[in-house]
């Protein structure tokens, strides 16, 4: 039986690259869609992926990238105009006769969420669900584990682990685990049509508990330091 070709958008980052590698490990033909060719896309090509360059906002480029693939993992770009990319992809998916879409969403996806991106995500959920004749499954994870590891340098060099959520707990999920779920759905999409899955990590952890785990990894004491939201907001704007 011929294996379907699976297209992965956002193929060089986060759960996108993890999904490409998981599909290659299973011997499934993979088409990795990227914005530009670079060392990351070359590494995927060297592993056996077919690399295509396409603008996620251009329906014509998307049709060309999708044509010949049967299924897709859609990871939206993190941009104020994400909804436009999703509409372009939906139009292209219909034109290229895509059979199934697994869509990355958000745990907090809601029509009335205060964040623009999250409201747009809810609209994407609804739009893809209305693509008649296209099998559709949603993944809506919570906080990604690698978000917390962005501050690992503070822990390794300064011995501090910034905590924003006070005593709140989360179950951070790894990109590799999200990829395993995405791939499992893509291998048998009809069984998951119309379903929504919420990947999580194996354990609820507070910031202080994370600091303890990080301390074991870096090999020295790490102190959890609560960060007021105003300071976090200021740092986020500087980083942007």
N, C-alpha and C positions, 0 to 999 in steps of 0.2 A: 504494500500500500504506500502511495506517494505521500510524503510528509508535506503539510501545508507550509508555505512561506509566511513568516511572521515579521511584520514591520514594528519597529520600536522607535518612538520619537524620544527626544532628549536622551539619546543613546550613549552619551559620554559622561553622564552625571547620575549620581544617586541611584534610585531604583531602576532607572533606564539602563545604565551600564551593567548593573547586577543582573537584570533580566536577559540582556544580550548574552552574557557569559553563561547563565544558567541554561538558556536555549542551546547554545553551542555545546555545552557539556552533554546535553541530551541528544545531540546529533540532529537538531532541527534547523532547517534553512532559515537564516536570520538576515533581515535587511535593516541595518542601523542607520536611522535618519539623523543627520547632524546639520548644524548651521554652517560649518566650515570644516575643511580638512586641517587637521593638526596632529600632534603626536598622539593624542588620545584616540582619534579615529583610525590612525595608522596602526595602533596597537590592536584595535578590534579587528581590522582587516587582516592583520597577521595571524589572528586567532581563527580566522575563517569566516568572518561576517562580511556580507556585501554592504558596502558603505555608499549611501546616497546623500547628496547635499541638496537641501530644500529649505525654502523660507516657509515657516509655519503659518505665515499670514497670507501666502500666495496660493490660491486654489489651483491654478494651473501647474505650479511646481509640485503641489501636493498630489494631484492626480498622477503626474508622471512618476512620483516616488512610490505611490501606493500600487499602481497598476502591476498586476502579476502577483501581488501578495493576497492572501486570503483572510488574514486576521491581523489585528494590530493592538499594541499597547500604547495608549495615548497618555502622555505625560504633559500637562499644559505648562507653558513658560510662566515664570513668575514675573508678571508685568501688569500694569493697570489695564492693559488691553487684552488680557488673556481670553476673554469671551470671544473676541474677534478671531483669534487663532482656532478656537473650538468650532466656531461656525464654518470657517474655511475648511477645516478638516472634515466636518460632517458633510459639507457639499461635495468635497473631493471623494469621500468614502462612498457616497451614493453613486457618483459618476464612475468610479473605478470598480464598483460592484464588490466592495469589501463584505465579507461574511459576518465578521464578529469584531467587537471592540471591547477591550478591557480598559476602563477609564480610571485614572488617578483622580480622586476627589479629596475631600477633607472631612475629618471627624465632625467639625463644627459647621459644615455646610448647611446654610439656612437662609430663607428668603429675607429675614429681618436682621441678619448679623450686622453689627456696626462696621465691620471691615469690608471694604469694596471687593477685594479679591475673593473673600469667602462668599459674599452674595453672588458674585459672578460664578463661583464654583457650583452653587445650587442651581443656577440657570443652566450651566453645562450639563449637570446631572439630568435635568428635565429634558433638555434638547436632545441629547443622545438617546434617551429612553424613547423618544418619539420617532426615531429613525426606523420606519417600518421595513421589515425584511433583514435587518441587521441585528444579530444577537448582541446584547449589551450587558455588561457587568460592571459594577462600581466597587472600587477599593477606597475606603475612607479612613486611613490610619490617623492616629493622633500625632503626638510629637515624635520626630525622628531622633534616633539615638545620636546621629552625627551632629545634630544641633547642639547637644550638650558638650560634645567633644571639641567644638569650636574654641572652647576656653581652656583646653588642655594645657596650653602653653603657660597660662597663669599658674596652674597647679604644678607643672613640672619645674618652672623657673622661680616662682615666687612663693609657692606653698599655699596658695589660696584658691578656693573654688567658688566663684560668684554664684549666688542663689537668688533668683527673682521671685519664686513662688512661695516663700516662707516655709510653712510646714506642709504645703500641698504635695501630693504624690502623683506621679505619672508612671506609665509603663512604656518607656522608650522602645521603639521598634527599629530593628536594623534593616537597612536597605536590602540586604541579602534575603531576609525573611519575607519582605514584601515581594521581592522578585520570585521567590518560590511559589507564593500564592498566585501571582499574576501568571506565571508559566503553567501552573496546574490548571487554571481556568482556561487559558488559551489552548491547551491540549485537548480539552473536551468542553468547548464553550456552550453547547446546547444544554448541558446539565446545569449551567449557572445563569441562564438567561433571566434577566430581570432581578437578579439577586444583588444584594449589597453586603460586602464583607468588611469587617473592621479589624485589620491586623494590629496586634499589640505585642509588646515585649513580654517576657515570661514573668515579670515581677513588678509590683508597684514600688517605686522608690522615691524617697524625699531627696532634696538637695543634699542634706547632711549624709544620707546613706550613700549617695553617689560620690561624695567627697571621700568617704571611707574606702570605696572600691577603687577610686582613682589613686588614692594614697598607696594601696597595695601594688598598683601597676607601676607608678613612678618610683616607688621604693623609699619614700620619705613622708613625713607628716604633712597632711594637707588640711587646711582649716576652711570650713564653710563660712562664707561671709555674705550676709544678706545685703542685697543691692536695692535701694529704693527705686521705684519706677521712673522718677524724674531723671535719675542718673543713667539708668538703662536707655531711656529715650534719647538722652543727649548723646550717648555713645553710639547708638544705632544710627542717628543722623550723621554723625561724623564718619562712620563706616560706609554709609551709603554714598 
